[in-house]
Amino acid sequence: MKYCKLEIYVPETHAEAVRHAIAGAGAGKLGNYDSCCWTTSGTGRFRPLADSKPFLGTPGTVEEVPEMKIETLCAAADLRAVIAAMREAHPYETPAFQFWPVGISEKEL
């Protein structure tokens, strides 16, 4: 099975909702476990532009917000569903996230 590594940046207030949503869509399954992820805290920095409708902040003003980075794995076949679930649970109109393929599962070695 092919896997992807997924990283999502989300305000602290919505981290649990996003973790729950992506796990429900299939992210974080590893062997006999599910809901596996790593979460770290940091500061997000952004400036909403004139046409934005920001969840936090004011257009034209640079903002700094306590955020969490959620890191997890998901089967490549589940990636579209996981991203859709993340977007549904995420409060930002343009969530910051990234993903990339990470190869094969341990069982295939």
C-alpha positions as CSV (number, residue, x, y, z in Angstrom):
1,M,0.0,0.0,0.0
2,K,1.3,3.5,-0.9
3,Y,1.2,6.1,1.8
4,C,1.3,9.9,2.0
5,K,2.7,12.1,4.7
6,L,0.2,15.0,5.5
7,E,0.9,18.2,7.5
8,I,-1.9,20.6,8.4
9,Y,-1.6,24.0,10.1
10,V,-4.7,24.9,12.2
11,P,-5.6,27.3,15.0
12,E,-5.3,25.7,18.4
13,T,-9.0,26.1,18.9
14,H,-9.8,23.8,16.0
15,A,-7.0,21.2,16.2
16,E,-9.1,18.5,17.9
17,A,-11.9,18.9,15.4
18,V,-9.5,18.6,12.5
19,R,-7.7,15.5,14.1
20,H,-11.1,13.9,14.6
21,A,-12.3,14.6,11.0
22,I,-9.1,13.3,9.3
23,A,-9.0,10.2,11.4
24,G,-12.7,9.5,10.5
25,A,-11.7,9.8,6.8
26,G,-8.9,7.3,7.2
27,A,-5.8,9.2,8.2
28,G,-3.5,7.9,10.9
29,K,-4.1,4.2,10.3
30,L,-0.9,2.3,11.1
31,G,-0.8,-1.4,11.7
32,N,-3.3,-2.2,14.5
33,Y,-3.8,1.4,15.4
34,D,-5.8,4.4,14.1
35,S,-5.9,8.1,14.9
36,C,-2.1,8.2,14.9
37,C,-0.6,11.7,14.5
38,W,2.0,14.1,15.9
39,T,0.9,17.6,17.0
40,T,3.3,20.5,17.7
41,S,2.5,24.1,18.6
42,G,3.8,27.2,16.9
43,T,2.9,30.6,15.7
44,G,1.2,31.1,12.3
45,R,1.8,34.4,10.5
46,F,-0.3,35.8,7.6
47,R,-1.9,38.9,6.2
48,P,-5.4,38.6,4.8
49,L,-5.6,40.4,1.4
50,A,-8.4,42.8,0.4
51,D,-10.8,40.2,-1.1
52,S,-10.3,37.7,1.8
53,K,-12.9,36.7,4.3
54,P,-10.6,35.7,7.2
55,F,-11.7,33.6,10.1
56,L,-9.1,35.5,12.2
57,G,-7.6,38.9,11.5
58,T,-8.3,42.0,9.5
59,P,-7.6,42.4,5.7
60,G,-4.3,44.3,5.2
61,T,-3.0,43.6,8.7
62,V,-0.3,41.0,9.5
63,E,-1.5,38.6,12.1
64,E,0.2,36.1,14.4
65,V,-1.9,33.3,15.8
66,P,-1.2,30.3,18.1
67,E,-1.5,27.3,15.7
68,M,-0.9,23.6,15.8
69,K,0.8,21.5,13.1
70,I,-0.8,18.1,12.7
71,E,1.4,15.4,11.0
72,T,0.0,12.1,10.0
73,L,0.2,9.3,7.4
74,C,-2.6,8.2,5.2
75,A,-3.1,5.6,2.5
76,A,-2.7,7.3,-0.9
77,A,-6.1,5.9,-1.8
78,D,-7.7,7.8,1.1
79,L,-5.9,11.2,0.5
80,R,-8.7,12.9,-1.3
81,A,-11.3,12.0,1.3
82,V,-8.9,13.0,4.1
83,I,-8.3,16.4,2.5
84,A,-12.0,16.9,2.0
85,A,-12.7,16.1,5.7
86,M,-9.9,18.5,6.8
87,R,-11.3,21.3,4.7
88,E,-14.8,20.7,6.2
89,A,-13.5,20.9,9.8
90,H,-10.9,23.6,9.2
91,P,-12.0,27.2,10.0
92,Y,-9.8,29.0,7.5
93,E,-11.0,29.8,4.0
94,T,-7.6,28.7,2.7
95,P,-6.1,26.1,5.0
96,A,-2.4,25.7,4.9
97,F,-1.4,22.0,4.3
98,Q,1.1,19.9,2.4
99,F,1.5,16.3,1.5
100,W,3.9,14.0,-0.3
101,P,4.3,10.3,-1.1
102,V,6.4,8.3,1.4
103,G,6.6,5.0,-0.3
104,I,5.5,1.6,0.8
105,S,4.2,0.1,4.0
106,E,6.3,-1.9,6.4
107,K,4.4,-5.1,5.4
108,E,5.6,-4.7,1.8
109,L,9.3,-4.7,2.8
